Amino acid sequence: MLSMAVQQGLAAPPAIGQELLRVRRDKRRTLLHEVVNELLDGARALGELDVARELRRRGLPAPSRQALRQDRRGRYYLDLYWPELRLVVEVDGIHHAWAENVVDDALRQNDIALSGDVVLRLPLLGLRLAPDDFFAQIARAIRSRQSSMAA
């Protein structure tokens, strides 16, 4: 619910955090603090929260979140971005499979790739069914980009 409120522009993360400080005793207080900290750090969806948590658990570097980009069609945000590596991970919820989103997603990905960034896609279904495979790809991309940037 918290990420949905932020995603829909109903509440800003700092305002939610301020209200959370008023909660003194609740069995979910620790979880709420974790979620609000992720929202303050730029996460906008539950899938992004799960991916960020898993990146940390696997010892992978933290990305920037919701990096703003613009193309001739308008502004858009990258879910996870390592600017120094020119690496993007897009976390795709079910709405990315809807017909009206497929073309925009493809145009956006092509634009990003043409600018020189590598784009990896992580569908939420993949996060649930094959997380090790997807995070192995992310780790491999990070290592590969680190070595090519160092060379």
Summary of the structure (lengths in Angstrom):
residues: 151
radius of gyration: 16.5
end to end distance: 44.9
largest distance: 52.6
contacts: 394
relative contact order: 0.11
helix: 56%
strand: 19%
